[in-house]
Amino acid sequence: MNKLNTQQRAAVTEFETPVLVLAGAGSGKTGVITQKIAYLINKQQYSPRSIIAVTFTNKAANEMRGRLRELLDAKTAKQLSISTFHRLGLTMLQQDGAGVGLRKGFTIFDQGDSMSVLRELISENNSAIEERTLQNMISNWKNQFIDSDAALLSTVDDQERAAAILYKAYTEFLAACNSVDFDDLINLPVTLLKTNPDVLEKWRGRTRHLLVDEYQDTNAAQYELVRLLVDKFGALTAVGDDDQSIYSWRGARPENLHALKDDYPNLKVIKLEQNYRSSQRILRCANQVISHNPHIYEKKLWSDLGIGDELKISVCRHGIDEAEWVAAQILTMHYQKGVPFGDFAILYRSNFQSRPFEQAMREKQIPYQISGGDSFFDKTEIKDMLAYLKLLVNPDDETAFLRCINTPRREIGPTTLAALGVQARSRNISLFAACHDMGLEAQMSEKARANLQRFANWLVLVADNAERGDTLGVLKQFFDDMDYTGWIERQSSTPQKAERCLKNIDELWQWIERLLTTDDAKDVSLVDIVSQLSLHDILSRQDEKKEFSQIQMSTLHAAKGLEYPHVFMVGMEEEILPHKNSLETGDIEEERRLCYVGMTRARHTLTFTRARSRQRYGEMSQCEQSRFLADLPEEDVITLGELSENNPEQQRTSGKEALEGLMAMLSGD
């Protein structure tokens, strides 16, 4: 507590009224949340079980837990509920899901699982709607608490009507299979609390204080969940920053911050404006950029970390020159000033911008990492194969069963699976067991039942053979029999994509072979292999979090919440940042917030780059400077390139020349 500034201390110690902590970038909001939890327990004698803290990522939740382990004893810290919104929703459904028709052991569909079901429903209904569009429409409906019947009544065109019909079929499928998707983890708990007064009383009674991080990122469903858990006089600490609301495209509503004063008449607003991250120049520039957006709550970040270096704007000839110039700057600072590669970040608006930078880094052997890249185990083909292996060792694994049953297609559509789910639910058995249940013939045609039983019998036979001898040979024959590689080739949009998938499959086979041929592998079973692969999956995700010295390349969206000593914001041009879509709709405010988020990631130096021309649709076209650069105070910025050609001291060489000069210097020429 002694390390907190006046405003931070006020946010920590205010607990008798709802509080909005308007926390600017780098203002120490995570410390405020964790200190407040410790204060409520240690000073106000709150039970740790009565405090719930929610955020948006597992990483943020884990960071909070780590800090609280330093502030509380181990037993107390273990009793705290600190999780993502979806984890909280899952906990509520696991305890009280019967109130919305769920049975124990329900399965959760990830985005890929949902997409597979929707693809089958589209095919089964001969619909022309695109599957990604359908998934987004259903997600939006669910987050606005519009059920399939209401969606059908509100349709305005043929596409919406087709989507609403498929939405109803999808809902019935999930219910029949005792499954939920990602959106259901929020909207079903809301429905549960609204329709079950006893459950609402239970959860409100348990929630003595609710802390919500990144409140500006809440969507309609998350907002409603918070409102239900905390009545208008209840104890709530909402921490957020409307200037960092950059996720409207996935349903986030920054207006939820502003609605707090209506929902909670005695709301107290506390502003955290002291920044502990960036130099004064960086903050002055960031404040100037974001000042052009309207604000209900005015705030201005400040810092006592020193004035800092001027911000730089580098005007490059074209996209390749831009990437080479950035690479040269990084190499210069690395070799001449000893700056570790891990201190640099290259931030861009869209993923496609990373390609020339990747090429420049590879050519100069500069280590880099692209944030948000898929894990090996996130690849669709690897998830498919692991699901089959899991199903072979545990046929009652419902999630694996639903992923495998029609991949590749076996004429077992959603209607058949829904009927199978009804039978499994009525008999309280697994989907796999229901394939041979005596009453199944009453639920479906003889052909559909035969297809299910053929699949189930085949799994039993393969699992038995795999345990008897040549495990690797049996498994490979298993995938050959289903023509899985042929399925991948048919499903891939391009031959190149198919080739990448097949290489991943080959890598998995090599991995399994190594597990089977080590010196101590004589008694290795299929169960052991699956367990080890599952453990590698978990550990690989942990390994991704390990930090070592490599440049971080990231979209501006993915960089939120992070910080770096030296930041390059690239592609600062109209139609890139701000994005072309925003220019066409006239919605520039979120693009300005995105620029602000990128700027406030920088601690010591911030460099913008833009190109005079870029390759677009096979042709070179001229580029216009981003309007956000024009907002920067002249006294805090140095421009390098054509825009300052009358000032020889501010001239810069091309990226290629800069790299060649640096490499010559390093080689001693």
C-alpha positions as CSV (number, residue, x, y, z in Angstrom):
1,M,0.0,0.0,0.0
2,N,2.9,2.4,0.7
3,K,4.0,2.1,-2.9
4,L,0.6,3.3,-4.3
5,N,0.0,6.8,-5.4
6,T,-2.9,8.8,-4.0
7,Q,-5.4,7.8,-6.7
8,Q,-4.4,4.2,-6.6
9,R,-4.8,4.1,-2.9
10,A,-8.3,5.7,-3.2
11,A,-9.3,3.0,-5.7
12,V,-8.0,0.2,-3.4
13,T,-9.7,1.5,-0.2
14,E,-13.1,2.5,-1.6
15,F,-15.4,-0.6,-1.1
16,E,-18.7,0.7,0.2
17,T,-20.0,2.0,-3.1
18,P,-19.6,0.9,-6.8
19,V,-16.3,2.2,-8.2
20,L,-15.2,2.9,-11.8
21,V,-11.4,3.0,-11.9
22,L,-10.6,4.9,-15.1
23,A,-7.1,3.4,-15.6
24,G,-5.0,4.9,-18.3
25,A,-2.3,2.9,-20.2
26,G,0.6,1.9,-17.9
27,S,-1.1,3.3,-14.8
28,G,-0.7,0.2,-12.7
29,K,-4.3,-1.1,-12.8
30,T,-3.3,-4.8,-12.2
31,G,-1.6,-3.7,-9.0
32,V,-4.7,-1.8,-8.0
33,I,-6.9,-4.9,-8.5
34,T,-4.7,-7.3,-6.6
35,Q,-4.0,-4.8,-3.8
36,K,-7.7,-4.2,-3.4
37,I,-8.4,-7.9,-3.1
38,A,-5.7,-8.2,-0.5
39,Y,-7.1,-5.1,1.3
40,L,-10.7,-6.5,1.4
41,I,-9.4,-9.8,2.9
42,N,-6.7,-8.5,5.3
43,K,-8.3,-5.2,6.4
44,Q,-12.0,-5.7,5.9
45,Q,-12.2,-9.4,6.8
46,Y,-13.9,-10.5,3.6
47,S,-13.9,-14.2,3.0
48,P,-11.8,-15.0,0.0
49,R,-14.6,-17.1,-1.4
50,S,-16.8,-14.0,-1.5
51,I,-14.6,-12.1,-3.9
52,I,-14.8,-12.7,-7.7
53,A,-12.4,-11.1,-10.1
54,V,-12.9,-11.5,-13.9
55,T,-10.8,-10.5,-16.9
56,F,-10.5,-11.4,-20.5
57,T,-7.4,-13.6,-20.9
58,N,-5.9,-16.5,-19.0
59,K,-2.6,-14.6,-19.0
60,A,-4.1,-11.7,-17.1
61,A,-5.8,-14.0,-14.7
62,N,-2.6,-15.9,-14.1
63,E,-0.7,-12.6,-13.5
64,M,-3.3,-11.6,-10.9
65,R,-3.0,-15.0,-9.1
66,G,0.8,-14.7,-9.1
67,R,0.7,-11.3,-7.5
68,L,-1.8,-12.3,-4.9
69,R,0.3,-15.3,-3.9
70,E,2.9,-12.7,-2.8
71,L,0.3,-10.7,-0.8
72,L,-1.7,-13.5,0.8
73,D,-1.0,-16.9,2.4
74,A,-1.2,-19.9,0.2
75,K,-4.5,-21.3,1.7
76,T,-6.3,-17.9,1.3
77,A,-5.0,-17.3,-2.3
78,K,-6.2,-20.7,-3.3
79,Q,-9.8,-19.9,-2.3
80,L,-10.1,-16.8,-4.6
81,S,-12.1,-16.9,-7.8
82,I,-10.0,-15.2,-10.4
83,S,-10.8,-16.2,-13.9
84,T,-11.9,-15.1,-17.4
85,F,-15.6,-14.4,-18.0
86,H,-15.9,-17.7,-19.8
87,R,-14.3,-19.7,-17.0
88,L,-16.7,-18.1,-14.5
89,G,-19.7,-18.9,-16.8
90,L,-18.4,-22.5,-17.1
91,T,-18.2,-22.8,-13.3
92,M,-21.8,-21.5,-13.0
93,L,-23.1,-24.0,-15.5
94,Q,-21.2,-26.9,-13.9
95,Q,-22.8,-26.1,-10.6
96,D,-26.3,-25.1,-11.7
97,G,-26.6,-26.0,-15.5
98,A,-29.6,-28.2,-14.9
99,G,-31.6,-24.9,-14.7
100,V,-31.0,-24.4,-18.4
101,G,-31.3,-28.1,-19.4
102,L,-27.7,-29.2,-19.2
103,R,-26.7,-32.6,-17.8
104,K,-23.5,-33.2,-15.9
105,G,-20.5,-33.8,-18.1
106,F,-21.7,-31.5,-21.0
107,T,-19.1,-30.9,-23.7
108,I,-17.8,-27.6,-25.0
109,F,-17.4,-26.9,-28.7
110,D,-14.5,-24.7,-29.7
111,Q,-14.7,-22.5,-32.8
112,G,-13.5,-25.3,-35.0
113,D,-16.0,-27.8,-33.7
114,S,-18.9,-25.3,-34.2
115,M,-17.7,-24.6,-37.7
116,S,-17.7,-28.3,-38.6
117,V,-21.3,-28.7,-37.4
118,L,-22.4,-25.6,-39.2
119,R,-20.8,-26.8,-42.4
120,E,-22.7,-30.0,-42.2
121,L,-26.0,-28.2,-41.5
122,I,-25.4,-25.9,-44.5
123,S,-24.8,-29.0,-46.6
124,E,-27.8,-30.9,-45.2
125,N,-30.1,-27.9,-45.8
126,N,-28.7,-27.0,-49.3
127,S,-28.1,-23.5,-48.1
128,A,-25.9,-21.0,-50.0
129,I,-24.8,-19.1,-46.9
130,E,-21.0,-19.0,-46.1
131,E,-20.1,-20.8,-43.0
132,R,-18.0,-18.1,-41.4
133,T,-20.8,-15.6,-42.0
134,L,-23.3,-18.0,-40.4
135,Q,-21.1,-18.5,-37.4
136,N,-20.7,-14.7,-36.9
137,M,-24.5,-14.1,-37.2
138,I,-25.3,-16.8,-34.7
139,S,-22.6,-15.4,-32.3
140,N,-24.1,-11.9,-32.6
141,W,-27.6,-13.2,-32.0
142,K,-26.5,-15.1,-28.9
143,N,-24.6,-12.2,-27.4
144,Q,-27.7,-10.1,-27.8
145,F,-29.9,-12.8,-26.2
146,I,-31.9,-13.4,-29.4
147,D,-32.9,-17.0,-29.6
148,S,-33.6,-18.8,-32.8
149,D,-37.3,-18.2,-32.8
150,A,-36.9,-14.5,-32.2
151,A,-34.1,-14.4,-34.9
152,L,-36.5,-15.9,-37.4
153,L,-39.2,-13.3,-36.6
154,S,-36.7,-10.4,-37.0
155,T,-35.2,-11.4,-40.4
156,V,-35.2,-8.8,-43.1
157,D,-33.8,-10.7,-46.1
158,D,-33.3,-14.2,-47.5
159,Q,-29.8,-14.5,-46.0
160,E,-30.9,-13.7,-42.5
161,R,-33.9,-16.1,-42.9
162,A,-31.6,-18.9,-44.0
163,A,-29.2,-18.1,-41.1
164,A,-32.1,-18.1,-38.6
165,I,-33.3,-21.5,-39.8
166,L,-29.8,-23.0,-39.4
167,Y,-29.5,-21.3,-36.0
168,K,-32.5,-23.2,-34.8
169,A,-31.1,-26.5,-36.2
170,Y,-27.7,-25.7,-34.6
171,T,-29.4,-25.0,-31.2
172,E,-31.3,-28.3,-31.3
173,F,-28.2,-30.1,-32.2
174,L,-26.3,-28.7,-29.2
175,A,-29.1,-29.6,-26.9
176,A,-29.4,-33.1,-28.2
177,C,-25.7,-33.7,-27.7
178,N,-25.6,-32.0,-24.3
179,S,-23.1,-29.5,-25.6
180,V,-22.5,-25.8,-25.5
181,D,-20.4,-23.5,-27.6
182,F,-18.1,-20.6,-26.5
183,D,-20.9,-18.0,-26.6
184,D,-23.1,-20.2,-24.5
185,L,-20.6,-19.9,-21.6
186,I,-21.9,-16.4,-21.1
187,N,-25.4,-16.2,-22.4
188,L,-26.6,-19.4,-20.7
189,P,-25.5,-18.3,-17.2
190,V,-27.4,-15.0,-17.9
191,T,-30.5,-17.0,-18.8
192,L,-29.9,-19.2,-15.7
193,L,-29.9,-16.2,-13.4
194,K,-32.9,-14.5,-15.1
195,T,-35.1,-17.6,-15.0
196,N,-34.1,-19.2,-11.6
197,P,-34.6,-16.9,-8.6
198,D,-33.0,-19.3,-6.2
199,V,-29.9,-19.6,-8.4
200,L,-29.7,-15.8,-8.7
201,E,-30.0,-15.4,-4.9
202,K,-27.3,-18.0,-4.4
203,W,-24.8,-16.3,-6.7
204,R,-25.6,-12.8,-5.5
205,G,-25.2,-14.0,-1.9
206,R,-21.8,-15.5,-2.8
207,T,-20.6,-12.3,-4.6
208,R,-19.7,-9.8,-1.8
209,H,-17.4,-7.9,-4.2
210,L,-17.0,-8.3,-7.9
211,L,-13.9,-6.8,-9.7
212,V,-14.0,-6.6,-13.5
213,D,-10.8,-5.8,-15.5
214,E,-10.9,-4.2,-19.0
215,Y,-14.6,-3.3,-18.5
216,Q,-14.6,-1.3,-21.8
217,D,-14.2,-4.7,-23.6
218,T,-17.4,-6.2,-22.2
219,N,-20.1,-7.2,-24.7
220,A,-23.8,-7.1,-24.1
221,A,-23.9,-10.6,-22.6
222,Q,-20.9,-10.0,-20.2
223,Y,-22.4,-6.6,-19.2
224,E,-25.7,-8.3,-18.4
225,L,-23.9,-11.0,-16.3
226,V,-22.2,-8.4,-14.2
227,R,-25.5,-6.5,-13.8
228,L,-27.2,-9.6,-12.5
229,L,-24.4,-10.6,-10.1
230,V,-24.3,-7.1,-8.6
231,D,-27.5,-5.3,-7.8
232,K,-27.5,-1.5,-8.1
233,F,-26.3,-1.0,-4.5
234,G,-23.9,-3.9,-4.6
235,A,-20.1,-3.9,-4.4
236,L,-18.5,-3.6,-7.8
237,T,-15.1,-2.4,-8.9
238,A,-15.0,-1.8,-12.7
239,V,-11.5,-1.1,-14.1
240,G,-11.3,0.2,-17.7
241,D,-10.2,2.8,-20.2
242,D,-12.5,4.0,-23.0
243,D,-9.4,5.1,-24.9
244,Q,-8.3,1.5,-25.2
245,S,-11.6,0.0,-26.4
246,I,-10.5,-1.6,-29.7
247,Y,-12.7,-4.7,-30.0
248,S,-16.0,-3.6,-31.3
249,W,-15.6,-6.0,-34.2
250,R,-16.1,-8.9,-31.7
251,G,-19.0,-7.3,-29.8
252,A,-17.2,-5.1,-27.2
253,R,-19.2,-2.0,-26.2
254,P,-17.2,0.9,-24.8
255,E,-20.6,2.5,-23.9
256,N,-20.8,0.0,-21.1
257,L,-18.4,2.2,-19.2
258,H,-20.6,5.1,-19.6
259,A,-23.8,3.2,-18.6
260,L,-22.3,2.5,-15.2
261,K,-23.4,5.8,-13.8
262,D,-27.0,5.0,-14.8
263,D,-26.9,1.4,-13.4
264,Y,-25.2,2.5,-10.2
265,P,-26.4,5.9,-9.1
266,N,-23.9,6.1,-6.3
267,L,-21.0,5.3,-8.6
268,K,-17.6,6.8,-7.7
269,V,-15.2,7.6,-10.5
270,I,-11.4,7.5,-9.7
271,K,-8.9,8.3,-12.5
272,L,-5.5,6.8,-12.7
273,E,-3.5,9.2,-14.9
274,Q,0.1,8.7,-13.8
275,N,1.9,6.5,-16.3
276,Y,4.8,4.4,-15.1
277,R,5.8,3.1,-18.6
278,S,6.5,5.8,-21.1
279,S,8.6,9.0,-21.5
280,Q,6.9,12.4,-21.4
281,R,7.2,12.9,-25.1
282,I,5.5,9.6,-26.0
283,L,2.6,10.5,-23.6
284,R,2.3,14.0,-25.0
285,C,2.0,12.7,-28.5
286,A,-0.4,9.9,-27.5
287,N,-2.6,12.4,-25.5
288,Q,-2.7,14.7,-28.6
289,V,-3.8,11.9,-30.9
290,I,-6.6,10.6,-28.6
291,S,-7.8,14.1,-27.8
292,H,-9.6,14.2,-31.2
293,N,-12.1,11.5,-29.9
294,P,-15.1,12.6,-27.8
295,H,-14.9,11.7,-24.1
296,I,-17.4,11.5,-21.3
297,Y,-14.6,11.1,-18.8
298,E,-11.7,13.4,-19.6
299,K,-8.2,12.3,-18.6
300,K,-4.6,13.0,-19.6
301,L,-1.7,10.7,-19.0
302,W,1.5,12.1,-17.5
303,S,4.8,10.7,-16.4
304,D,7.8,11.7,-14.3
305,L,10.2,9.4,-16.2
306,G,11.9,12.2,-18.1
307,I,11.3,14.0,-21.4
308,G,12.7,11.2,-23.6
309,D,13.8,11.1,-27.2
310,E,11.9,12.7,-30.0
311,L,9.5,10.4,-31.9
312,K,10.6,9.6,-35.4
313,I,8.7,9.3,-38.7
314,S,10.6,7.5,-41.5
315,V,9.2,8.0,-45.0
316,C,10.2,4.9,-47.1
317,R,10.2,4.4,-50.8
318,H,8.0,1.3,-50.7
319,G,7.0,-1.7,-48.5
320,I,10.2,-3.7,-49.0
321,D,12.3,-0.6,-48.3
322,E,10.3,0.0,-45.1
323,A,11.0,-3.5,-43.8
324,E,14.8,-3.3,-44.7
325,W,15.1,0.1,-43.0
326,V,13.5,-1.2,-39.8
327,A,15.8,-4.2,-39.9
328,A,18.8,-1.9,-40.3
329,Q,17.7,0.3,-37.3
330,I,17.3,-2.8,-35.1
331,L,20.7,-4.2,-36.1
332,T,22.4,-0.8,-35.5
333,M,20.9,-0.5,-32.0
334,H,21.7,-4.2,-31.2
335,Y,25.3,-4.1,-32.3
336,Q,26.3,-0.5,-31.5
337,K,24.3,0.0,-28.3
338,G,23.9,-3.6,-27.1
339,V,20.1,-3.5,-27.1
340,P,18.7,-7.1,-26.9
341,F,16.5,-8.2,-29.8
342,G,13.8,-8.9,-27.2
343,D,13.5,-5.1,-26.5
344,F,12.1,-4.4,-29.9
345,A,8.5,-4.7,-31.2
346,I,7.1,-4.2,-34.7
347,L,3.4,-3.4,-34.6
348,Y,1.1,-3.3,-37.6
349,R,-2.6,-2.9,-38.3
350,S,-3.2,-6.1,-40.2
351,N,-1.5,-9.5,-40.4
352,F,-0.6,-9.3,-44.1
353,Q,1.8,-6.5,-43.3
354,S,4.2,-8.9,-41.5
355,R,5.4,-10.7,-44.6
356,P,8.1,-8.2,-45.8
357,F,9.3,-7.8,-42.2
358,E,9.6,-11.6,-41.8
359,Q,11.6,-11.8,-45.0
360,A,13.9,-9.0,-43.9
361,M,14.5,-10.6,-40.5
362,R,15.1,-14.1,-42.0
363,E,17.6,-12.7,-44.5
364,K,19.6,-10.9,-41.8
365,Q,19.3,-13.8,-39.4
366,I,17.5,-11.7,-36.8
367,P,15.4,-13.8,-34.4
368,Y,11.7,-12.9,-34.3
369,Q,8.4,-14.2,-33.0
370,I,5.0,-13.4,-34.3
371,S,2.5,-13.0,-31.4
372,G,-0.7,-14.9,-31.7
373,G,0.7,-17.5,-34.1
374,D,-1.0,-20.9,-34.0
375,S,0.6,-23.6,-31.8
376,F,1.3,-26.9,-33.6
377,F,-1.5,-28.4,-31.6
378,D,-3.9,-25.7,-32.8
379,K,-3.7,-26.9,-36.4
380,T,-6.9,-28.4,-37.6
381,E,-5.3,-31.6,-38.9
382,I,-3.4,-32.1,-35.7
383,K,-6.6,-31.5,-33.6
384,D,-8.4,-34.1,-35.8
385,M,-5.7,-36.7,-35.4
386,L,-5.4,-36.2,-31.6
387,A,-9.2,-36.5,-31.3
388,Y,-9.1,-39.9,-33.1
389,L,-6.3,-41.1,-30.9
390,K,-8.2,-39.9,-27.7
391,L,-11.3,-41.7,-29.0
392,L,-9.4,-44.9,-29.5
393,V,-8.4,-45.0,-25.8
394,N,-11.6,-43.5,-24.5
395,P,-14.6,-44.0,-26.7
396,D,-16.8,-42.1,-24.2
397,D,-14.9,-38.8,-24.8
398,E,-17.9,-36.9,-26.2
399,T,-15.8,-34.0,-27.6
400,A,-13.6,-36.3,-29.5
401,F,-16.5,-38.4,-30.7
402,L,-18.3,-35.3,-32.1
403,R,-15.2,-34.1,-33.8
404,C,-14.4,-37.4,-35.5
405,I,-17.8,-38.8,-36.4
406,N,-18.0,-37.1,-39.7
407,T,-14.4,-36.1,-40.4
408,P,-14.0,-37.3,-43.1
409,R,-17.7,-37.4,-44.1
410,R,-19.5,-40.7,-43.5
411,E,-23.1,-39.8,-44.3
412,I,-23.7,-39.2,-40.6
413,G,-25.2,-35.7,-40.6
414,P,-26.4,-33.4,-37.8
415,T,-29.9,-34.8,-37.9
416,T,-28.6,-38.3,-37.1
417,L,-26.3,-37.0,-34.4
418,A,-29.1,-35.0,-32.8
419,A,-31.2,-38.2,-32.7
420,L,-28.3,-40.1,-31.2
421,G,-27.9,-37.3,-28.6
422,V,-31.6,-37.7,-27.7
423,Q,-31.1,-41.4,-27.1
424,A,-27.9,-40.9,-25.1
425,R,-29.6,-38.3,-22.9
426,S,-32.7,-40.4,-22.3
427,R,-30.6,-43.4,-21.3
428,N,-27.9,-41.4,-19.5
429,I,-25.1,-43.0,-21.5
430,S,-22.4,-41.7,-23.8
431,L,-22.9,-41.0,-27.5
432,F,-20.6,-43.9,-28.3
433,A,-22.6,-46.3,-26.1
434,A,-25.8,-45.1,-27.6
435,C,-24.7,-46.3,-31.1
436,H,-25.5,-49.9,-30.0
437,D,-28.4,-49.1,-27.6
438,M,-31.5,-51.2,-28.1
439,G,-33.8,-48.3,-28.5
440,L,-31.9,-46.5,-31.2
441,E,-34.0,-47.9,-34.1
442,A,-36.9,-45.8,-32.9
443,Q,-34.9,-42.6,-33.3
444,M,-33.5,-42.9,-36.8
445,S,-33.6,-44.9,-40.1
446,E,-31.9,-48.3,-40.5
447,K,-29.3,-46.8,-42.8
448,A,-28.3,-44.0,-40.3
449,R,-28.1,-46.6,-37.5
450,A,-26.0,-48.9,-39.6
451,N,-23.6,-46.0,-40.4
452,L,-23.2,-45.2,-36.7
453,Q,-22.6,-48.8,-35.7
454,R,-20.1,-49.4,-38.5
455,F,-18.1,-46.4,-37.2
456,A,-18.3,-47.6,-33.6
457,N,-17.3,-51.2,-34.4
458,W,-14.4,-50.0,-36.5
459,L,-13.1,-48.0,-33.6
460,V,-13.3,-50.9,-31.2
461,L,-11.4,-53.2,-33.7
462,V,-8.6,-50.6,-34.3
463,A,-8.2,-49.9,-30.6
464,D,-7.9,-53.6,-29.9
465,N,-5.4,-54.2,-32.7
466,A,-3.3,-51.2,-31.7
467,E,-2.8,-52.7,-28.2
468,R,-1.9,-56.2,-29.6
469,G,1.2,-55.4,-31.6
470,D,2.4,-52.9,-34.3
471,T,0.8,-49.8,-32.8
472,L,2.3,-47.4,-35.3
473,G,1.4,-49.6,-38.3
474,V,-2.1,-50.1,-37.0
475,L,-2.6,-46.3,-36.5
476,K,-1.2,-45.4,-39.9
477,Q,-3.5,-48.0,-41.6
478,F,-6.4,-46.6,-39.6
479,F,-5.9,-43.2,-41.1
480,D,-5.2,-44.6,-44.6
481,D,-8.4,-46.6,-44.4
482,M,-10.4,-43.4,-43.8
483,D,-8.4,-41.6,-46.6
484,Y,-7.6,-38.8,-44.2
485,T,-4.9,-37.3,-46.5
486,G,-7.3,-37.3,-49.3
487,W,-9.8,-35.5,-47.1
488,I,-7.2,-32.8,-46.3
489,E,-6.4,-32.3,-50.0
490,R,-10.1,-32.0,-50.9
491,Q,-10.8,-29.6,-48.0
492,S,-7.7,-27.3,-48.6
493,S,-8.3,-24.1,-50.5
494,T,-4.9,-24.4,-52.3
495,P,-2.4,-27.1,-53.1
496,Q,0.2,-25.2,-51.0
497,K,-2.1,-25.2,-47.9
498,A,-2.7,-29.0,-48.4
499,E,1.1,-29.5,-48.6
500,R,1.6,-27.7,-45.3
501,C,-1.1,-29.7,-43.6
502,L,0.4,-33.0,-44.8
503,K,3.9,-31.9,-43.5
504,N,2.3,-31.3,-40.1
505,I,0.7,-34.8,-40.2
506,D,4.1,-36.3,-41.1
507,E,5.7,-34.5,-38.2
508,L,3.1,-36.0,-35.8
509,W,3.7,-39.5,-37.1
510,Q,7.5,-39.0,-36.6
511,W,6.8,-37.9,-33.1
512,I,4.6,-40.9,-32.3
513,E,7.3,-43.1,-33.8
514,R,10.0,-41.6,-31.5
515,L,7.7,-42.2,-28.5
516,L,7.4,-45.9,-29.5
517,T,11.1,-46.5,-30.3
518,T,12.9,-45.0,-27.3
519,D,15.0,-47.4,-25.2
520,D,12.3,-47.5,-22.5
521,A,9.3,-47.8,-24.8
522,K,8.9,-51.6,-24.6
523,D,5.8,-51.3,-22.5
524,V,4.4,-48.1,-24.0
525,S,0.7,-48.4,-24.7
526,L,-1.6,-46.3,-26.9
527,V,-3.0,-44.7,-23.7
528,D,0.6,-43.7,-22.8
529,I,1.2,-42.2,-26.2
530,V,-2.1,-40.2,-26.0
531,S,-1.3,-39.0,-22.5
532,Q,2.2,-37.8,-23.5
533,L,0.9,-36.0,-26.6
534,S,-1.7,-34.3,-24.5
535,L,0.9,-33.2,-22.0
536,H,3.1,-31.9,-24.8
537,D,0.1,-29.9,-26.0
538,I,-0.2,-28.3,-22.6
539,L,3.5,-27.7,-22.2
540,S,3.8,-26.2,-25.7
541,R,1.4,-23.6,-24.8
542,Q,3.4,-22.8,-21.7
543,D,6.6,-22.7,-23.7
544,E,5.1,-20.1,-26.0
545,K,5.0,-17.8,-23.0
546,K,8.7,-18.2,-22.2
547,E,10.6,-15.0,-23.0
548,F,13.9,-15.0,-24.8
549,S,15.7,-12.4,-26.9
550,Q,13.7,-12.1,-30.2
551,I,11.9,-9.3,-31.8
552,Q,8.2,-9.3,-31.2
553,M,6.0,-8.8,-34.3
554,S,2.3,-8.3,-33.6
555,T,-0.9,-6.7,-34.7
556,L,-1.9,-3.6,-32.7
557,H,-4.8,-5.6,-31.3
558,A,-2.6,-8.4,-30.0
559,A,-0.2,-6.0,-28.5
560,K,-2.7,-4.5,-26.1
561,G,-1.6,-5.0,-22.5
562,L,2.0,-5.4,-23.4
563,E,5.0,-3.0,-23.4
564,Y,8.4,-2.8,-25.1
565,P,11.4,-0.5,-24.7
566,H,11.5,0.3,-28.5
567,V,8.5,0.2,-30.7
568,F,8.2,0.5,-34.5
569,M,4.6,1.3,-35.7
570,V,4.7,0.5,-39.4
571,G,2.3,1.2,-42.3
572,M,1.2,4.6,-41.0
573,E,-0.9,5.4,-44.1
574,E,-4.5,6.1,-45.0
575,E,-6.4,2.9,-45.7
576,I,-4.0,0.9,-43.5
577,L,-4.3,2.9,-40.2
578,P,-7.0,4.1,-40.3
579,H,-8.2,1.0,-42.1
580,K,-10.0,1.3,-45.4
581,N,-13.2,-0.1,-44.0
582,S,-13.3,2.5,-41.3
583,L,-12.8,5.3,-43.8
584,E,-15.7,4.0,-45.9
585,T,-18.1,3.9,-42.9
586,G,-16.8,7.1,-41.4
587,D,-16.0,5.3,-38.1
588,I,-12.6,6.6,-37.3
589,E,-12.8,6.7,-33.5
590,E,-11.8,3.1,-32.9
591,E,-8.9,3.4,-35.4
592,R,-7.7,6.4,-33.4
593,R,-7.9,4.3,-30.2
594,L,-5.9,1.6,-31.9
595,C,-3.2,4.1,-32.8
596,Y,-3.2,5.3,-29.2
597,V,-2.9,1.8,-27.9
598,G,0.1,1.2,-30.1
599,M,1.8,4.4,-29.1
600,T,1.4,3.7,-25.4
601,R,3.1,0.3,-25.7
602,A,6.5,2.1,-26.1
603,R,8.7,2.9,-23.1
604,H,11.8,4.6,-24.5
605,T,11.6,5.1,-28.2
606,L,8.8,5.2,-30.7
607,T,9.3,5.2,-34.5
608,F,6.6,5.4,-37.2
609,T,7.2,4.3,-40.7
610,R,5.2,4.8,-43.9
611,A,5.8,4.1,-47.6
612,R,5.3,6.5,-50.4
613,S,4.0,3.6,-52.6
614,R,2.9,0.0,-52.1
615,Q,2.1,-3.0,-54.2
616,R,-1.7,-3.5,-54.2
617,Y,-3.5,-6.0,-56.3
618,G,-0.5,-6.5,-58.5
619,E,0.1,-2.8,-59.1
620,M,2.2,-0.1,-57.4
621,S,0.0,2.7,-56.0
622,Q,0.8,5.9,-54.2
623,C,0.1,6.1,-50.5
624,E,-1.1,9.0,-48.4
625,Q,0.2,9.7,-44.9
626,S,-2.0,8.6,-42.0
627,R,-4.0,11.5,-40.6
628,F,-2.9,10.4,-37.1
629,L,0.7,11.5,-37.9
630,A,-0.6,15.0,-38.6
631,D,-1.9,15.1,-35.0
632,L,1.6,14.8,-33.5
633,P,3.1,17.9,-31.9
634,E,5.9,19.2,-34.2
635,E,8.3,19.9,-31.3
636,D,8.2,16.2,-30.3
637,V,8.8,14.7,-33.7
638,I,11.6,14.3,-36.2
639,T,10.7,13.3,-39.8
640,L,13.2,11.3,-41.9
641,G,12.8,11.1,-45.6
642,E,11.4,13.0,-48.5
643,L,9.1,15.2,-46.3
644,S,12.3,16.8,-44.9
645,E,14.5,16.9,-47.9
646,N,15.4,20.5,-47.3
647,N,17.1,19.5,-44.1
648,P,20.2,17.4,-45.0
649,E,20.7,16.4,-41.3
650,Q,17.3,14.6,-41.3
651,Q,17.9,12.7,-44.5
652,R,17.9,8.9,-44.3
653,T,19.2,6.3,-46.6
654,S,17.1,3.6,-48.2
655,G,16.6,0.4,-46.2
656,K,18.8,-1.5,-48.6
657,E,21.6,1.0,-48.4
658,A,21.3,1.1,-44.6
659,L,21.6,-2.6,-44.3
660,E,24.5,-2.8,-46.7
661,G,26.4,-0.1,-44.8
662,L,25.8,-1.8,-41.5
663,M,26.8,-5.2,-42.7
664,A,30.0,-3.8,-44.2
665,M,30.8,-2.1,-40.9
666,L,30.3,-5.3,-39.0
667,S,32.5,-7.3,-41.4
668,G,35.3,-4.7,-41.1
669,D,35.2,-3.5,-44.7
